[in-house]
Amino acid sequence: MGPIIPPEDAFSLAQIPGYEAGFNIGYNNTTGIKINGGAYEVDGEIFSLAAAAAHTMTSLAAGYDLHYIYVDKSGGTPTTPVFYDTTTEPAAFDEIRRGYYHPTNTADRMVAVVPSTIGAATIDYFDILDMGGGMTKFFTARSSVPMLASLLNPSGGWQVPNLRESSTVLPVNAVGIGLQLSNTNVPGSVALYGASKEWADSHTNPSEAPMIEWGYNNLSVVSWIALAASRNVRIAGFNAADNNLGAWVSGIEWRR
């Protein structure tokens, strides 16, 4: 149940750019989400939900994509907001209005982003952790997002994922990644390292990485790391562990 916002309070909250309380999303079914109750400032006006609202996705297609959920400011009222989804990315973060807005429907603020399933016009089950301050952690199965690296031959130094850069599968508002790495070296020691591209460019020694794991024979680990402007990651492993380094996305942290 979300808060009921009296008119006088709605007016005062509307003076706070980017104000939010609730309005986070949840999984509903393979073609729909729910937007939970709360209050959300959109272009100088407060929109509120007394209870969760179901939303059926309309932009799903047969393949992986990122679907941004927006409040349609002109399509609803402050107490009956209307939402729509689209693969159109928001414009750059609006420092004055403190949010992400649609690039052409410039009064419509983004609420969330949802990936669609590889090879199907559906969405996979996901969990959400509201971090506060506009930050959200999105947890999904690694099979829901295209793999970053497979059977990569570690050099001992930083490497670019051999299948795709993470920026090609992450939303434009991503600020962190749940990065899963795995490697095998039987028999022998195994090490895994992960960092943002910008971190790796500044720290050429992987042993200084924010993500470091050591093990023996077989090792797989998930760790959250911060992303910088490129939204790309760099990975590394022991040179002795030939052709076994893999990388996946297991979670996305985004700002809204």
HELIX and SHEET records of a PDB file:
HELIX    1   1 PRO A    7  LEU A   13  1                                   7    
HELIX    2   2 ARG A  142  SER A  144  5                                   3    
HELIX    3   3 SER A  166  THR A  168  5                                   3    
HELIX    4   4 LYS A  197  SER A  202  1                                   6    
HELIX    5   5 PRO A  206  GLU A  208  5                                   3    
SHEET    1   A 3 GLU A  20  GLY A  22  0                                        
SHEET    2   A 3 GLY A  38  VAL A  42 -1                                        
SHEET    3   A 3 GLU A  45  LEU A  49 -1                                        
SHEET    1   B 3 ILE A  25  ASN A  29  0                                        
SHEET    2   B 3 GLY A  32  ILE A  35 -1                                        
SHEET    3   B 3 ALA A  53  THR A  56 -1                                        
SHEET    1   C 3 THR A  80  THR A  86  0                                        
SHEET    2   C 3 LEU A  66  THR A  77 -1                                        
SHEET    3   C 3 MET A 110  PRO A 115 -1                                        
SHEET    1   D 4 PHE A 126  GLY A 132  0                                        
SHEET    2   D 4 MET A 135  THR A 140 -1                                        
SHEET    3   D 4 LEU A 245  ARG A 255 -1                                        
SHEET    4   D 4 ALA A 149  LEU A 152 -1                                        
SHEET    1   E 5 PHE A 126  GLY A 132  0                                        
SHEET    2   E 5 MET A 135  THR A 140 -1                                        
SHEET    3   E 5 LEU A 245  ARG A 255 -1                                        
SHEET    4   E 5 ALA A 174  SER A 196 -1                                        
SHEET    5   E 5 MET A 211  ALA A 226 -1                                        
SHEET    1   F 5 PHE A 126  GLY A 132  0                                        
SHEET    2   F 5 MET A 135  THR A 140 -1                                        
SHEET    3   F 5 LEU A 245  ARG A 255 -1                                        
SHEET    4   F 5 ALA A 174  SER A 196 -1                                        
SHEET    5   F 5 VAL A 233  GLY A 237 -1                                        
END                                                                             
